[in-house]
Amino acid sequence: MDEIIFNEQEDIILPDTVWGEIIYIKYILTDIFKNPQNINQKFFELKRQIIFFFKMMQIK
């Protein structure tokens, strides 16, 4: 099987549902609290994720 490589600084996860997005946000916030290194970068990526999700939901 091919290994999936995920680059969290370039890749954006796009869940199909609002529930999926909430779970993803919970996962990211948990990661921020457990590993506070680069907290500004992680908050930037979280904000980018949320904005992108809302734009995609408007298109759907």
Predicted model as a PDB file, atoms N, CA, C, CB and O in Angstrom, pLDDT in the B-factor column:
MODEL        1                                                                  
ATOM      1  N   MET A   1       0.839  -1.202   0.000  1.00 49.00           N  
ATOM      2  CA  MET A   1       0.000   0.000   0.000  1.00 49.00           C  
ATOM      3  C   MET A   1       0.874   1.252   0.000  1.00 49.00           C  
ATOM      4  CB  MET A   1      -0.949   0.006   1.224  1.00 49.00           C  
ATOM      5  O   MET A   1       1.970   1.267   0.559  1.00 49.00           O  
ATOM      6  N   ASP A   2       0.373   2.268  -0.623  1.00 53.00           N  
ATOM      7  CA  ASP A   2       1.095   3.534  -0.634  1.00 53.00           C  
ATOM      8  C   ASP A   2       0.917   4.246   0.692  1.00 53.00           C  
ATOM      9  CB  ASP A   2       0.619   4.425  -1.789  1.00 53.00           C  
ATOM     10  O   ASP A   2      -0.158   4.224   1.292  1.00 53.00           O  
ATOM     11  N   GLU A   3       1.972   4.865   1.129  1.00 59.00           N  
ATOM     12  CA  GLU A   3       1.923   5.620   2.385  1.00 59.00           C  
ATOM     13  C   GLU A   3       1.438   7.026   2.078  1.00 59.00           C  
ATOM     14  CB  GLU A   3       3.323   5.652   3.091  1.00 59.00           C  
ATOM     15  O   GLU A   3       1.905   7.654   1.128  1.00 59.00           O  
ATOM     16  N   ILE A   4       0.510   7.518   2.872  1.00 54.00           N  
ATOM     17  CA  ILE A   4      -0.016   8.870   2.692  1.00 54.00           C  
ATOM     18  C   ILE A   4       0.850   9.829   3.495  1.00 54.00           C  
ATOM     19  CB  ILE A   4      -1.515   8.963   3.133  1.00 54.00           C  
ATOM     20  O   ILE A   4       1.020   9.664   4.703  1.00 54.00           O  
ATOM     21  N   ILE A   5       1.390  10.820   2.824  1.00 58.00           N  
ATOM     22  CA  ILE A   5       2.220  11.813   3.486  1.00 58.00           C  
ATOM     23  C   ILE A   5       1.395  13.082   3.624  1.00 58.00           C  
ATOM     24  CB  ILE A   5       3.548  12.077   2.696  1.00 58.00           C  
ATOM     25  O   ILE A   5       0.854  13.596   2.644  1.00 58.00           O  
ATOM     26  N   PHE A   6       1.304  13.580   4.848  1.00 54.00           N  
ATOM     27  CA  PHE A   6       0.493  14.761   5.130  1.00 54.00           C  
ATOM     28  C   PHE A   6       1.399  15.873   5.621  1.00 54.00           C  
ATOM     29  CB  PHE A   6      -0.612  14.449   6.174  1.00 54.00           C  
ATOM     30  O   PHE A   6       2.113  15.704   6.609  1.00 54.00           O  
ATOM     31  N   ASN A   7       1.377  16.998   4.944  1.00 57.00           N  
ATOM     32  CA  ASN A   7       2.139  18.167   5.344  1.00 57.00           C  
ATOM     33  C   ASN A   7       1.149  19.167   5.916  1.00 57.00           C  
ATOM     34  CB  ASN A   7       2.952  18.775   4.143  1.00 57.00           C  
ATOM     35  O   ASN A   7       0.404  19.799   5.167  1.00 57.00           O  
ATOM     36  N   GLU A   8       1.132  19.318   7.237  1.00 58.00           N  
ATOM     37  CA  GLU A   8       0.098  20.161   7.851  1.00 58.00           C  
ATOM     38  C   GLU A   8       0.269  21.637   7.554  1.00 58.00           C  
ATOM     39  CB  GLU A   8       0.093  19.960   9.332  1.00 58.00           C  
ATOM     40  O   GLU A   8      -0.662  22.410   7.781  1.00 58.00           O  
ATOM     41  N   GLN A   9       1.431  22.063   7.051  1.00 58.00           N  
ATOM     42  CA  GLN A   9       1.603  23.463   6.723  1.00 58.00           C  
ATOM     43  C   GLN A   9       1.119  23.788   5.313  1.00 58.00           C  
ATOM     44  CB  GLN A   9       3.052  23.848   6.872  1.00 58.00           C  
ATOM     45  O   GLN A   9       0.866  24.953   5.006  1.00 58.00           O  
ATOM     46  N   GLU A  10       0.987  22.791   4.456  1.00 61.00           N  
ATOM     47  CA  GLU A  10       0.540  23.037   3.091  1.00 61.00           C  
ATOM     48  C   GLU A  10      -0.805  22.406   2.778  1.00 61.00           C  
ATOM     49  CB  GLU A  10       1.560  22.529   2.127  1.00 61.00           C  
ATOM     50  O   GLU A  10      -1.588  22.970   2.014  1.00 61.00           O  
ATOM     51  N   ASP A  11      -1.086  21.248   3.354  1.00 62.00           N  
ATOM     52  CA  ASP A  11      -2.316  20.527   3.052  1.00 62.00           C  
ATOM     53  C   ASP A  11      -3.467  21.034   3.920  1.00 62.00           C  
ATOM     54  CB  ASP A  11      -2.117  19.019   3.259  1.00 62.00           C  
ATOM     55  O   ASP A  11      -3.280  21.385   5.085  1.00 62.00           O  
ATOM     56  N   ILE A  12      -4.646  21.064   3.332  1.00 66.00           N  
ATOM     57  CA  ILE A  12      -5.850  21.448   4.066  1.00 66.00           C  
ATOM     58  C   ILE A  12      -6.795  20.255   4.031  1.00 66.00           C  
ATOM     59  CB  ILE A  12      -6.525  22.739   3.453  1.00 66.00           C  
ATOM     60  O   ILE A  12      -7.122  19.741   2.961  1.00 66.00           O  
ATOM     61  N   ILE A  13      -7.227  19.824   5.197  1.00 69.00           N  
ATOM     62  CA  ILE A  13      -8.201  18.743   5.300  1.00 69.00           C  
ATOM     63  C   ILE A  13      -9.579  19.352   5.102  1.00 69.00           C  
ATOM     64  CB  ILE A  13      -8.098  17.995   6.679  1.00 69.00           C  
ATOM     65  O   ILE A  13      -9.896  20.372   5.715  1.00 69.00           O  
ATOM     66  N   LEU A  14     -10.394  18.751   4.264  1.00 68.00           N  
ATOM     67  CA  LEU A  14     -11.732  19.274   4.035  1.00 68.00           C  
ATOM     68  C   LEU A  14     -12.770  18.200   4.329  1.00 68.00           C  
ATOM     69  CB  LEU A  14     -11.876  19.783   2.592  1.00 68.00           C  
ATOM     70  O   LEU A  14     -13.118  17.406   3.454  1.00 68.00           O  
ATOM     71  N   PRO A  15     -13.265  18.180   5.570  1.00 71.00           N  
ATOM     72  CA  PRO A  15     -14.324  17.221   5.901  1.00 71.00           C  
ATOM     73  C   PRO A  15     -15.589  17.527   5.100  1.00 71.00           C  
ATOM     74  CB  PRO A  15     -14.629  17.249   7.418  1.00 71.00           C  
ATOM     75  O   PRO A  15     -15.830  18.670   4.711  1.00 71.00           O  
ATOM     76  N   ASP A  16     -16.390  16.490   4.860  1.00 74.00           N  
ATOM     77  CA  ASP A  16     -17.604  16.643   4.063  1.00 74.00           C  
ATOM     78  C   ASP A  16     -18.766  17.234   4.856  1.00 74.00           C  
ATOM     79  CB  ASP A  16     -18.010  15.310   3.497  1.00 74.00           C  
ATOM     80  O   ASP A  16     -19.724  17.743   4.274  1.00 74.00           O  
ATOM     81  N   THR A  17     -18.679  17.166   6.188  1.00 80.00           N  
ATOM     82  CA  THR A  17     -19.794  17.621   7.015  1.00 80.00           C  
ATOM     83  C   THR A  17     -19.307  18.596   8.074  1.00 80.00           C  
ATOM     84  CB  THR A  17     -20.501  16.429   7.675  1.00 80.00           C  
ATOM     85  O   THR A  17     -18.112  18.695   8.355  1.00 80.00           O  
ATOM     86  N   VAL A  18     -20.255  19.308   8.651  1.00 82.00           N  
ATOM     87  CA  VAL A  18     -19.932  20.224   9.748  1.00 82.00           C  
ATOM     88  C   VAL A  18     -19.419  19.423  10.945  1.00 82.00           C  
ATOM     89  CB  VAL A  18     -21.175  21.074  10.149  1.00 82.00           C  
ATOM     90  O   VAL A  18     -18.496  19.854  11.635  1.00 82.00           O  
ATOM     91  N   TRP A  19     -20.021  18.257  11.187  1.00 86.00           N  
ATOM     92  CA  TRP A  19     -19.585  17.407  12.293  1.00 86.00           C  
ATOM     93  C   TRP A  19     -18.122  16.987  12.108  1.00 86.00           C  
ATOM     94  CB  TRP A  19     -20.490  16.161  12.404  1.00 86.00           C  
ATOM     95  O   TRP A  19     -17.351  16.973  13.068  1.00 86.00           O  
ATOM     96  N   GLY A  20     -17.748  16.651  10.888  1.00 82.00           N  
ATOM     97  CA  GLY A  20     -16.364  16.290  10.597  1.00 82.00           C  
ATOM     98  C   GLY A  20     -15.417  17.450  10.849  1.00 82.00           C  
ATOM     99  O   GLY A  20     -14.310  17.255  11.352  1.00 82.00           O  
ATOM    100  N   GLU A  21     -15.843  18.650  10.506  1.00 83.00           N  
ATOM    101  CA  GLU A  21     -15.028  19.842  10.748  1.00 83.00           C  
ATOM    102  C   GLU A  21     -14.879  20.093  12.244  1.00 83.00           C  
ATOM    103  CB  GLU A  21     -15.649  21.074  10.061  1.00 83.00           C  
ATOM    104  O   GLU A  21     -13.794  20.450  12.703  1.00 83.00           O  
ATOM    105  N   ILE A  22     -15.947  19.912  13.006  1.00 86.00           N  
ATOM    106  CA  ILE A  22     -15.877  20.100  14.460  1.00 86.00           C  
ATOM    107  C   ILE A  22     -14.898  19.112  15.079  1.00 86.00           C  
ATOM    108  CB  ILE A  22     -17.272  19.937  15.101  1.00 86.00           C  
ATOM    109  O   ILE A  22     -14.107  19.482  15.946  1.00 86.00           O  
ATOM    110  N   ILE A  23     -14.946  17.865  14.640  1.00 85.00           N  
ATOM    111  CA  ILE A  23     -14.017  16.859  15.160  1.00 85.00           C  
ATOM    112  C   ILE A  23     -12.583  17.228  14.792  1.00 85.00           C  
ATOM    113  CB  ILE A  23     -14.368  15.454  14.615  1.00 85.00           C  
ATOM    114  O   ILE A  23     -11.676  17.074  15.609  1.00 85.00           O  
ATOM    115  N   TYR A  24     -12.374  17.707  13.582  1.00 83.00           N  
ATOM    116  CA  TYR A  24     -11.035  18.103  13.154  1.00 83.00           C  
ATOM    117  C   TYR A  24     -10.531  19.287  13.991  1.00 83.00           C  
ATOM    118  CB  TYR A  24     -11.035  18.468  11.649  1.00 83.00           C  
ATOM    119  O   TYR A  24      -9.372  19.300  14.405  1.00 83.00           O  
ATOM    120  N   ILE A  25     -11.384  20.268  14.239  1.00 85.00           N  
ATOM    121  CA  ILE A  25     -11.002  21.420  15.061  1.00 85.00           C  
ATOM    122  C   ILE A  25     -10.667  20.961  16.470  1.00 85.00           C  
ATOM    123  CB  ILE A  25     -12.134  22.476  15.093  1.00 85.00           C  
ATOM    124  O   ILE A  25      -9.697  21.438  17.059  1.00 85.00           O  
ATOM    125  N   LYS A  26     -11.450  20.045  17.017  1.00 88.00           N  
ATOM    126  CA  LYS A  26     -11.170  19.496  18.353  1.00 88.00           C  
ATOM    127  C   LYS A  26      -9.799  18.825  18.376  1.00 88.00           C  
ATOM    128  CB  LYS A  26     -12.266  18.483  18.770  1.00 88.00           C  
ATOM    129  O   LYS A  26      -9.039  18.989  19.331  1.00 88.00           O  
ATOM    130  N   TYR A  27      -9.486  18.073  17.329  1.00 85.00           N  
ATOM    131  CA  TYR A  27      -8.196  17.400  17.232  1.00 85.00           C  
ATOM    132  C   TYR A  27      -7.056  18.427  17.225  1.00 85.00           C  
ATOM    133  CB  TYR A  27      -8.141  16.521  15.962  1.00 85.00           C  
ATOM    134  O   TYR A  27      -6.064  18.254  17.933  1.00 85.00           O  
ATOM    135  N   ILE A  28      -7.192  19.477  16.441  1.00 85.00           N  
ATOM    136  CA  ILE A  28      -6.145  20.499  16.349  1.00 85.00           C  
ATOM    137  C   ILE A  28      -5.989  21.231  17.682  1.00 85.00           C  
ATOM    138  CB  ILE A  28      -6.468  21.507  15.222  1.00 85.00           C  
ATOM    139  O   ILE A  28      -4.866  21.469  18.125  1.00 85.00           O  
ATOM    140  N   LEU A  29      -7.106  21.591  18.329  1.00 88.00           N  
ATOM    141  CA  LEU A  29      -7.014  22.273  19.619  1.00 88.00           C  
ATOM    142  C   LEU A  29      -6.361  21.387  20.677  1.00 88.00           C  
ATOM    143  CB  LEU A  29      -8.402  22.705  20.087  1.00 88.00           C  
ATOM    144  O   LEU A  29      -5.582  21.870  21.500  1.00 88.00           O  
ATOM    145  N   THR A  30      -6.673  20.100  20.658  1.00 89.00           N  
ATOM    146  CA  THR A  30      -6.032  19.163  21.582  1.00 89.00           C  
ATOM    147  C   THR A  30      -4.536  19.122  21.333  1.00 89.00           C  
ATOM    148  CB  THR A  30      -6.635  17.755  21.440  1.00 89.00           C  
ATOM    149  O   THR A  30      -3.746  19.110  22.277  1.00 89.00           O  
ATOM    150  N   ASP A  31      -4.141  19.099  20.066  1.00 87.00           N  
ATOM    151  CA  ASP A  31      -2.723  19.095  19.721  1.00 87.00           C  
ATOM    152  C   ASP A  31      -2.044  20.375  20.198  1.00 87.00           C  
ATOM    153  CB  ASP A  31      -2.542  18.933  18.208  1.00 87.00           C  
ATOM    154  O   ASP A  31      -0.914  20.328  20.683  1.00 87.00           O  
ATOM    155  N   ILE A  32      -2.716  21.513  20.067  1.00 87.00           N  
ATOM    156  CA  ILE A  32      -2.146  22.789  20.504  1.00 87.00           C  
ATOM    157  C   ILE A  32      -1.914  22.774  22.011  1.00 87.00           C  
ATOM    158  CB  ILE A  32      -3.074  23.964  20.115  1.00 87.00           C  
ATOM    159  O   ILE A  32      -0.871  23.234  22.475  1.00 87.00           O  
ATOM    160  N   PHE A  33      -2.868  22.253  22.785  1.00 89.00           N  
ATOM    161  CA  PHE A  33      -2.721  22.244  24.240  1.00 89.00           C  
ATOM    162  C   PHE A  33      -1.702  21.219  24.720  1.00 89.00           C  
ATOM    163  CB  PHE A  33      -4.055  21.971  24.891  1.00 89.00           C  
ATOM    164  O   PHE A  33      -1.025  21.447  25.722  1.00 89.00           O  
ATOM    165  N   LYS A  34      -1.583  20.098  24.025  1.00 90.00           N  
ATOM    166  CA  LYS A  34      -0.613  19.079  24.423  1.00 90.00           C  
ATOM    167  C   LYS A  34       0.805  19.432  23.991  1.00 90.00           C  
ATOM    168  CB  LYS A  34      -1.002  17.735  23.840  1.00 90.00           C  
ATOM    169  O   LYS A  34       1.764  19.125  24.699  1.00 90.00           O  
ATOM    170  N   ASN A  35       0.944  20.074  22.839  1.00 87.00           N  
ATOM    171  CA  ASN A  35       2.254  20.438  22.282  1.00 87.00           C  
ATOM    172  C   ASN A  35       2.249  21.914  21.909  1.00 87.00           C  
ATOM    173  CB  ASN A  35       2.601  19.561  21.040  1.00 87.00           C  
ATOM    174  O   ASN A  35       2.022  22.248  20.746  1.00 87.00           O  
ATOM    175  N   PRO A  36       2.494  22.804  22.862  1.00 85.00           N  
ATOM    176  CA  PRO A  36       2.370  24.242  22.579  1.00 85.00           C  
ATOM    177  C   PRO A  36       3.525  24.851  21.771  1.00 85.00           C  
ATOM    178  CB  PRO A  36       2.252  24.979  23.866  1.00 85.00           C  
ATOM    179  O   PRO A  36       3.597  26.072  21.628  1.00 85.00           O  
ATOM    180  N   GLN A  37       4.421  24.019  21.244  1.00 87.00           N  
ATOM    181  CA  GLN A  37       5.471  24.567  20.389  1.00 87.00           C  
ATOM    182  C   GLN A  37       4.825  25.106  19.115  1.00 87.00           C  
ATOM    183  CB  GLN A  37       6.554  23.485  20.056  1.00 87.00           C  
ATOM    184  O   GLN A  37       3.877  24.520  18.593  1.00 87.00           O  
ATOM    185  N   ASN A  38       5.337  26.209  18.629  1.00 86.00           N  
ATOM    186  CA  ASN A  38       4.828  26.843  17.401  1.00 86.00           C  
ATOM    187  C   ASN A  38       3.334  27.133  17.489  1.00 86.00           C  
ATOM    188  CB  ASN A  38       5.108  25.951  16.190  1.00 86.00           C  
ATOM    189  O   ASN A  38       2.600  26.890  16.531  1.00 86.00           O  
ATOM    190  N   ILE A  39       2.885  27.643  18.612  1.00 89.00           N  
ATOM    191  CA  ILE A  39       1.451  27.869  18.827  1.00 89.00           C  
ATOM    192  C   ILE A  39       0.886  28.894  17.841  1.00 89.00           C  
ATOM    193  CB  ILE A  39       1.201  28.339  20.265  1.00 89.00           C  
ATOM    194  O   ILE A  39      -0.252  28.757  17.391  1.00 89.00           O  
ATOM    195  N   ASN A  40       1.667  29.912  17.506  1.00 89.00           N  
ATOM    196  CA  ASN A  40       1.177  30.911  16.546  1.00 89.00           C  
ATOM    197  C   ASN A  40       0.944  30.289  15.176  1.00 89.00           C  
ATOM    198  CB  ASN A  40       2.169  32.076  16.430  1.00 89.00           C  
ATOM    199  O   ASN A  40      -0.049  30.597  14.516  1.00 89.00           O  
ATOM    200  N   GLN A  41       1.849  29.420  14.743  1.00 86.00           N  
ATOM    201  CA  GLN A  41       1.703  28.755  13.447  1.00 86.00           C  
ATOM    202  C   GLN A  41       0.484  27.835  13.457  1.00 86.00           C  
ATOM    203  CB  GLN A  41       2.978  27.953  13.099  1.00 86.00           C  
ATOM    204  O   GLN A  41      -0.262  27.785  12.479  1.00 86.00           O  
ATOM    205  N   LYS A  42       0.278  27.110  14.550  1.00 86.00           N  
ATOM    206  CA  LYS A  42      -0.861  26.192  14.635  1.00 86.00           C  
ATOM    207  C   LYS A  42      -2.181  26.952  14.633  1.00 86.00           C  
ATOM    208  CB  LYS A  42      -0.758  25.326  15.895  1.00 86.00           C  
ATOM    209  O   LYS A  42      -3.145  26.504  14.011  1.00 86.00           O  
ATOM    210  N   PHE A  43      -2.245  28.107  15.326  1.00 88.00           N  
ATOM    211  CA  PHE A  43      -3.470  28.908  15.303  1.00 88.00           C  
ATOM    212  C   PHE A  43      -3.711  29.491  13.908  1.00 88.00           C  
ATOM    213  CB  PHE A  43      -3.390  30.041  16.347  1.00 88.00           C  
ATOM    214  O   PHE A  43      -4.857  29.588  13.469  1.00 88.00           O  
ATOM    215  N   PHE A  44      -2.653  29.874  13.220  1.00 87.00           N  
ATOM    216  CA  PHE A  44      -2.787  30.362  11.849  1.00 87.00           C  
ATOM    217  C   PHE A  44      -3.369  29.276  10.956  1.00 87.00           C  
ATOM    218  CB  PHE A  44      -1.425  30.830  11.302  1.00 87.00           C  
ATOM    219  O   PHE A  44      -4.280  29.534  10.169  1.00 87.00           O  
ATOM    220  N   GLU A  45      -2.840  28.052  11.079  1.00 83.00           N  
ATOM    221  CA  GLU A  45      -3.333  26.942  10.266  1.00 83.00           C  
ATOM    222  C   GLU A  45      -4.777  26.593  10.614  1.00 83.00           C  
ATOM    223  CB  GLU A  45      -2.442  25.717  10.448  1.00 83.00           C  
ATOM    224  O   GLU A  45      -5.560  26.244   9.731  1.00 83.00           O  
ATOM    225  N   LEU A  46      -5.134  26.684  11.897  1.00 86.00           N  
ATOM    226  CA  LEU A  46      -6.510  26.418  12.309  1.00 86.00           C  
ATOM    227  C   LEU A  46      -7.461  27.457  11.726  1.00 86.00           C  
ATOM    228  CB  LEU A  46      -6.618  26.399  13.840  1.00 86.00           C  
ATOM    229  O   LEU A  46      -8.533  27.121  11.223  1.00 86.00           O  
ATOM    230  N   LYS A  47      -7.063  28.707  11.799  1.00 89.00           N  
ATOM    231  CA  LYS A  47      -7.881  29.787  11.237  1.00 89.00           C  
ATOM    232  C   LYS A  47      -8.049  29.593   9.725  1.00 89.00           C  
ATOM    233  CB  LYS A  47      -7.241  31.171  11.538  1.00 89.00           C  
ATOM    234  O   LYS A  47      -9.146  29.766   9.194  1.00 89.00           O  
ATOM    235  N   ARG A  48      -6.968  29.238   9.037  1.00 86.00           N  
ATOM    236  CA  ARG A  48      -7.014  28.995   7.595  1.00 86.00           C  
ATOM    237  C   ARG A  48      -7.963  27.843   7.278  1.00 86.00           C  
ATOM    238  CB  ARG A  48      -5.602  28.690   7.050  1.00 86.00           C  
ATOM    239  O   ARG A  48      -8.723  27.902   6.311  1.00 86.00           O  
ATOM    240  N   GLN A  49      -7.915  26.799   8.098  1.00 84.00           N  
ATOM    241  CA  GLN A  49      -8.775  25.631   7.914  1.00 84.00           C  
ATOM    242  C   GLN A  49     -10.247  26.025   8.029  1.00 84.00           C  
ATOM    243  CB  GLN A  49      -8.432  24.539   8.946  1.00 84.00           C  
ATOM    244  O   GLN A  49     -11.063  25.637   7.194  1.00 84.00           O  
ATOM    245  N   ILE A  50     -10.580  26.790   9.055  1.00 85.00           N  
ATOM    246  CA  ILE A  50     -11.970  27.185   9.296  1.00 85.00           C  
ATOM    247  C   ILE A  50     -12.482  28.077   8.161  1.00 85.00           C  
ATOM    248  CB  ILE A  50     -12.095  27.917  10.652  1.00 85.00           C  
ATOM    249  O   ILE A  50     -13.595  27.881   7.673  1.00 85.00           O  
ATOM    250  N   ILE A  51     -11.687  29.040   7.749  1.00 87.00           N  
ATOM    251  CA  ILE A  51     -12.091  29.937   6.662  1.00 87.00           C  
ATOM    252  C   ILE A  51     -12.301  29.154   5.371  1.00 87.00           C  
ATOM    253  CB  ILE A  51     -11.035  31.041   6.448  1.00 87.00           C  
ATOM    254  O   ILE A  51     -13.282  29.376   4.661  1.00 87.00           O  
ATOM    255  N   PHE A  52     -11.387  28.242   5.066  1.00 84.00           N  
ATOM    256  CA  PHE A  52     -11.498  27.438   3.859  1.00 84.00           C  
ATOM    257  C   PHE A  52     -12.741  26.563   3.901  1.00 84.00           C  
ATOM    258  CB  PHE A  52     -10.253  26.577   3.676  1.00 84.00           C  
ATOM    259  O   PHE A  52     -13.422  26.399   2.888  1.00 84.00           O  
ATOM    260  N   PHE A  53     -13.040  25.999   5.073  1.00 83.00           N  
ATOM    261  CA  PHE A  53     -14.223  25.152   5.204  1.00 83.00           C  
ATOM    262  C   PHE A  53     -15.497  25.955   4.938  1.00 83.00           C  
ATOM    263  CB  PHE A  53     -14.276  24.518   6.606  1.00 83.00           C  
ATOM    264  O   PHE A  53     -16.377  25.487   4.215  1.00 83.00           O  
ATOM    265  N   PHE A  54     -15.607  27.148   5.507  1.00 85.00           N  
ATOM    266  CA  PHE A  54     -16.800  27.956   5.281  1.00 85.00           C  
ATOM    267  C   PHE A  54     -16.948  28.358   3.812  1.00 85.00           C  
ATOM    268  CB  PHE A  54     -16.759  29.198   6.156  1.00 85.00           C  
ATOM    269  O   PHE A  54     -18.062  28.391   3.287  1.00 85.00           O  
ATOM    270  N   LYS A  55     -15.832  28.664   3.148  1.00 85.00           N  
ATOM    271  CA  LYS A  55     -15.901  28.987   1.726  1.00 85.00           C  
ATOM    272  C   LYS A  55     -16.365  27.795   0.901  1.00 85.00           C  
ATOM    273  CB  LYS A  55     -14.548  29.463   1.229  1.00 85.00           C  
ATOM    274  O   LYS A  55     -17.157  27.949  -0.029  1.00 85.00           O  
ATOM    275  N   MET A  56     -15.875  26.606   1.240  1.00 81.00           N  
ATOM    276  CA  MET A  56     -16.280  25.413   0.512  1.00 81.00           C  
ATOM    277  C   MET A  56     -17.747  25.077   0.768  1.00 81.00           C  
ATOM    278  CB  MET A  56     -15.398  24.234   0.901  1.00 81.00           C  
ATOM    279  O   MET A  56     -18.432  24.607  -0.140  1.00 81.00           O  
ATOM    280  N   MET A  57     -18.243  25.306   1.981  1.00 80.00           N  
ATOM    281  CA  MET A  57     -19.643  25.041   2.284  1.00 80.00           C  
ATOM    282  C   MET A  57     -20.564  25.995   1.518  1.00 80.00           C  
ATOM    283  CB  MET A  57     -19.889  25.162   3.792  1.00 80.00           C  
ATOM    284  O   MET A  57     -21.684  25.619   1.173  1.00 80.00           O  
ATOM    285  N   GLN A  58     -20.111  27.218   1.249  1.00 84.00           N  
ATOM    286  CA  GLN A  58     -20.901  28.154   0.478  1.00 84.00           C  
ATOM    287  C   GLN A  58     -21.004  27.698  -0.969  1.00 84.00           C  
ATOM    288  CB  GLN A  58     -20.300  29.551   0.556  1.00 84.00           C  
ATOM    289  O   GLN A  58     -22.027  27.920  -1.617  1.00 84.00           O  
ATOM    290  N   ILE A  59     -19.956  27.063  -1.482  1.00 79.00           N  
ATOM    291  CA  ILE A  59     -19.956  26.575  -2.852  1.00 79.00           C  
ATOM    292  C   ILE A  59     -20.874  25.359  -2.999  1.00 79.00           C  
ATOM    293  CB  ILE A  59     -18.532  26.222  -3.290  1.00 79.00           C  
ATOM    294  O   ILE A  59     -21.563  25.215  -4.009  1.00 79.00           O  
ATOM    295  N   LYS A  60     -20.881  24.492  -1.992  1.00 70.00           N  
ATOM    296  CA  LYS A  60     -21.700  23.260  -2.055  1.00 70.00           C  
ATOM    297  C   LYS A  60     -23.122  23.578  -2.156  1.00 70.00           C  
ATOM    298  CB  LYS A  60     -21.479  22.384  -0.863  1.00 70.00           C  
ATOM    299  O   LYS A  60     -23.955  22.673  -2.219  1.00 70.00           O  
TER     300      LYS A  60                                                      
ENDMDL                                                                          
END                                                                             
